Every structure is written in structure tokens, then in C-alpha cells.
Amino acid sequence: MTTTKQLAGQEWKAHWGLVLACSFGWSLSTLVSHSIGLFMGPIGDELGWSRAQISSGMIIIALSTIVLSPLGGAMVDRWGSRRLAIPGITLTAMVIASYGIVQSVPMWLGLWSLYALVSIGVKLTVWTSAASNAFTAGRGLAVAATISGTAFTGVFAPPIANWLIDSFGWRHAYMLLAAGWGSIALLLAIVFLFEPYDP
């Protein structure tokens, strides 16, 4: 008779890659919030914007989360995590990279609004749904490991962003950060993000 511990071990052996993909995919969704503080000084110095103007994008994200989260959940139920995650990662990374070409406050706010829309495909529901569907006995640990992706971003994104800004300037830093983080997230999703349940 297979015990719960043995079943959990079997699930992890089969789906560890999926959890890795989910955790890193979720980390992409929190990349801008964990690094925005480092960009405020350079952006303000070059464009003459106040910190309030620069951080206003985060208000757009907060408000959009209230409105769009139910839509994101419904989309996961209808199409599954993989069909949302792969285009979601691609579009999210592209929008983050486009912050590097911003020239005006309206353009800045427009890009944040676009980010709020396309990032539906990398919201937490996308990743926890995939982990929950793949695990039964080890579900709690799988979901917890997925959520830990935001902690990974909190630890590593600031020093990486700081080095990129110092080395290449804030514009190229946004582009390189998006390209690097997004490429890893996309590769992991393509290789590992397959769900037993496929709508």
C-alpha cells in the first residue's frame, strides 16, 4: 500500500520541473515591484519626474489586480495554465523591456496599463493552479514552493538591477533584466509546464 509520503515523493519526482517553472514564472510577475525603487533615482534624474510620478505605475497595477483577477482565474479554468503562461511571459517581458524607451509620463502610464493587461498570464493563479493540478499528496509543499518565487525575486532582482543600472544605464537595464529573466521563465515553461488536467 502506497503511503502519503511515498505518493508525495512520486509526485515530486514526476513534477519537480513544473514547480520550478511555476516558481520562476511567478517571480517574473513580481520583478518590476521588487526593482522599481532602484530605477526611481536614474529615471528622475534624466527625465525630471517626481518619485510620485514614477511610482504611479504601481497604483495602476494594484487597481487592475482588483478588477482583472477574477478574469484571470476564469481564463485559467477555460484554457489552462500553459496556454496562458507562455504568451503571458513573452508579452510581460516585452512590456518590461519597453520601459527603457519611455519619454513622457503619459507613455509611462500607458506602458504600465499595458503591463497590467498582459501580466494576467503570469499572475499567481496561473502558477498555483498548475501546481495544484499536478499534486495531491504533496500539494501544499508544491504551492508553497511556487509562491516562494517572489522571495527569489526579492533577493536577487535588486542587486542584479543595481549592477545593470550602474553598468549600462537604466534604459538598457530594463531591457536586459526583462530579456534575461523572461528568457529563463519562458524556457522553463516550454520545457516543464504541462498539466495532467488540460481544459
Order of alpha helices (4+ residues) and beta strands (2+ residues): alpha-alpha-alpha-alpha-alpha-alpha-alpha-alpha-alpha
